[in-house]
């Protein structure tokens, strides 16, 4: 008996200039890391882009709102890439703006927090990835994750909890310059593994009993 083919995602090639962010900030150190990854694999071109699909929702006016991979899209823009492959999660072009953003918020597909960690209105979202502001706490959180301080989770924007955690514990001045940032990173990794961070998504630290067992 023939098997039914599984549903395939809707893929489209979309100009980066036509993509709208659903957040206000990125970590520019993270963007630079993505640029290096692209430069190292640029020769593969389409293969690299084919492995890094950009999830998006089609909203009012047939606008593509990306809900993840903002750092990568910004990095590709900086490297003069014109188009990316988008996978469409939902088609909501029939909704008026207020209902559209209310739905996006309920789905955790919207994160309009500024570089100071303050919640802003959806109207403050930038109209292009080139306008995304730098939040160094996002860069710090990204470096901590790469160092094994916590695990990446699949839920969109779950990683935003970590910058908030570090914002309360690391002074902004400690993130200026490579030397200062490196020292802050070392401390932040320990913070991420502490019990204070146990409630955060992707927590990879040891429980108190586990620590005691590991010392035996």
C-alpha positions in Angstrom: 0.0 0.0 0.0 1.4 3.4 -0.9 2.3 5.7 1.9 0.9 9.2 2.1 3.6 11.8 1.6 4.1 14.1 4.6 3.3 17.7 4.3 6.2 19.8 3.1 7.0 23.3 4.5 6.1 26.2 2.2 9.5 27.6 1.0 10.0 30.9 -0.7 12.9 33.0 -1.8 12.4 36.5 -0.3 14.5 39.6 -0.5 16.1 40.5 2.8 14.9 44.1 2.2 11.3 42.8 2.4 11.7 41.0 5.7 10.4 42.6 8.9 11.9 41.8 12.3 9.8 40.8 15.2 12.3 42.1 17.7 14.2 45.3 18.3 17.7 44.2 19.1 20.4 41.8 18.3 23.8 41.1 19.8 26.4 42.6 17.4 29.0 40.1 18.5 26.6 37.4 17.6 26.1 39.0 14.2 29.9 39.1 13.6 30.1 35.4 14.5 27.4 34.6 11.9 29.3 36.7 9.4 32.4 34.6 9.9 30.4 31.4 9.5 29.0 32.7 6.2 32.4 33.8 4.9 33.8 30.4 5.8 31.1 28.6 3.8 30.2 31.2 1.2 31.5 29.0 -1.6 28.7 26.6 -0.9 26.2 29.5 -1.4 22.8 27.9 -1.9 23.7 24.9 0.1 24.4 27.0 3.2 21.2 29.0 2.8 19.2 25.8 2.2 20.3 24.6 5.6 19.4 27.9 7.3 15.8 28.5 6.5 14.3 31.6 8.0 10.9 31.0 9.7 8.4 33.8 9.0 4.7 34.7 9.2 2.9 36.5 6.4 1.0 39.4 8.0 -1.1 42.3 6.8 -0.1 43.7 3.5 1.5 40.4 2.6 4.5 41.4 4.8 7.0 38.7 5.8 7.7 38.9 9.6 10.7 36.7 10.6 10.4 35.0 14.0 13.9 33.6 14.4 17.4 33.8 13.0 17.6 37.6 13.2 21.3 37.5 13.8 21.9 35.4 10.7 19.7 37.6 8.5 21.5 40.8 9.7 24.8 39.1 9.1 23.8 38.1 5.5 22.6 41.6 4.9 26.0 43.0 6.0 27.6 40.5 3.6 25.5 41.9 0.7 23.3 38.8 0.4 20.1 39.9 -1.3 17.7 36.9 -0.7 17.2 34.1 1.7 15.0 31.0 1.8 11.9 31.5 4.0 9.7 28.8 5.5 6.2 30.2 6.1 4.8 29.2 9.5 1.4 30.9 9.0 -0.5 33.1 6.5 -2.3 35.9 8.5 -2.5 38.6 5.8 -6.3 38.7 6.4 -5.9 40.1 9.9 -5.8 43.7 10.8 -2.6 44.9 12.5 -3.9 44.9 16.1 -5.3 41.4 15.9 -2.2 40.2 14.0 0.2 41.4 16.7 -2.0 40.1 19.5 -1.9 36.6 17.8 1.9 36.9 17.3 2.3 37.8 21.0 0.2 34.8 22.1 2.3 32.5 19.9 5.5 33.9 21.4 6.5 35.1 18.0 6.9 38.7 19.1 9.6 40.3 21.3 9.6 44.1 21.2 12.1 44.8 24.0 14.7 47.5 23.4 18.4 47.6 24.3 17.6 48.6 27.9 15.3 45.6 28.4 12.2 47.8 28.2 9.0 46.5 26.5 7.9 48.6 23.6 4.9 48.8 21.3 4.8 46.8 18.1 4.9 50.1 16.2 8.5 50.5 17.5 9.7 47.4 15.7 12.3 48.3 13.0 11.2 48.1 9.3 14.5 46.5 8.2 17.1 44.2 9.8 19.7 46.9 9.3 17.9 49.0 11.9 18.2 46.3 14.7 19.9 47.9 17.7 22.8 46.3 19.6 22.2 44.7 23.0 25.5 43.4 24.4 23.7 41.3 26.9 22.4 39.2 24.0 25.9 38.8 22.8 27.0 37.7 26.3 24.1 35.2 26.5 25.1 33.8 23.1 28.7 33.3 24.0 27.7 31.6 27.3 25.6 29.2 25.3 28.4 28.4 22.9 30.7 27.8 25.9 28.2 25.2 27.2 26.8 27.4 29.9 23.2 26.4 28.9 21.5 24.6 26.1 19.8 26.1 23.1 16.0 25.5 23.1 13.8 25.3 20.0 11.1 27.6 21.2 11.4 31.1 19.5 12.7 33.8 21.9 13.3 31.4 24.8 16.9 32.6 24.7 15.8 36.1 25.7 15.4 35.0 29.3 19.2 34.7 29.6 20.1 38.3 28.7 17.6 39.5 31.3 19.3 37.2 33.8 22.7 38.6 33.1 21.4 42.2 32.9 20.7 42.0 36.6 24.1 40.6 37.5 26.7 42.1 35.0 27.3 45.8 34.7 27.0 47.3 31.2 30.5 48.7 31.4 31.9 45.2 31.9 30.9 44.4 28.3 32.9 47.1 26.6 36.1 45.9 24.9 37.4 42.3 24.3 39.3 42.0 27.5 36.4 43.2 29.7 34.0 41.1 27.8 36.2 38.0 28.2 36.3 38.4 31.9 32.5 39.0 32.1 32.0 35.9 30.0 34.0 33.7 32.5 31.8 35.0 35.4 28.6 34.6 33.4 29.3 31.0 32.6 29.5 30.3 36.4 26.3 32.3 36.9 24.5 30.2 34.2 25.4 27.0 36.0 24.4 28.3 39.4 21.1 27.4 41.1 20.0 31.0 40.6 19.6 30.1 36.9 17.8 26.8 37.4 14.4 28.2 36.3 15.7 29.3 32.9 15.1 27.4 29.6 18.1 25.3 28.7 19.6 25.3 32.2 22.6 22.9 32.2 23.9 23.3 35.7 24.0 20.6 38.4 21.4 20.3 41.1 22.7 20.5 44.6 22.3 16.7 45.1 24.0 16.0 41.8 27.0 18.2 42.9 27.3 16.3 46.1 27.2 13.0 44.3 29.8 14.2 41.8 32.2 15.0 44.7 32.0 11.4 46.0 
